[in-house]
């Protein structure tokens, strides 16, 4: 009996966590940061500022 995987025996779903984040995961993380910043967390505020500056920088570079 051959126990190797071929096209018809491969699992349909990859096992483990994907390497790239989904849009939902990114949005959930940003929402948690916003909630923490609204509650007064200084590090969360700094992280939101850094993310906003990075987005603006990427937009300027892409437009050039």
N, C-alpha and C positions, 0 to 999 in steps of 0.2 A: 504494500500500500504506500502510495506516494503522499508524504505529509507536507510537501512544500506548497506555498501559496501560488496559485496561478490566477488569471483574470477572474475566473468564476468563484474563487474561494477567498478573495480578499475581503476584509471587513469593509463595510460601507462607510463607517465613521472612523475618523482618525482617533486614536487614543491620546489622552492627555490634553493639556492646555495648548491652545494655538499660540504661535509666537507673536502675532500681531494683535493689537487691540481692536475690538469692534467699536463702532460709533456709539453704541449703547453704553459700553464700559467707559469710554472717554467722557460722555455726558454725565454718567453717574458719578465719576470722580470729580468732575468740575462742580456738580451740585453739592457734593460733600464739602468741597473747598469753600464754596459760597456760603453754605450753612455755618461752617466753622468761622469764617471771616465775620459773618453777621453776629456771631456769638462773642466776638472780640478776640479771636485767636490771631496774634500778630504774625505768626509764621504762615498761616493760611492767607492773610492779606498780602504778604510778601510774595507768596507763590502765585497768587492771582495776578499781581502786578507783573511779575516776571513772565508769566504766560502771555499776558496781553502785549507786552513789549516784544516778545519773540514773534507773535503773530504779525504785528505791524512790520517788523523787520523782514519777515518772510514775504509779505505782500510787496514791500518796496523792492526787494531783490527780484521777485518774479516779474514785476512791472518793467524793470530795467532791461 
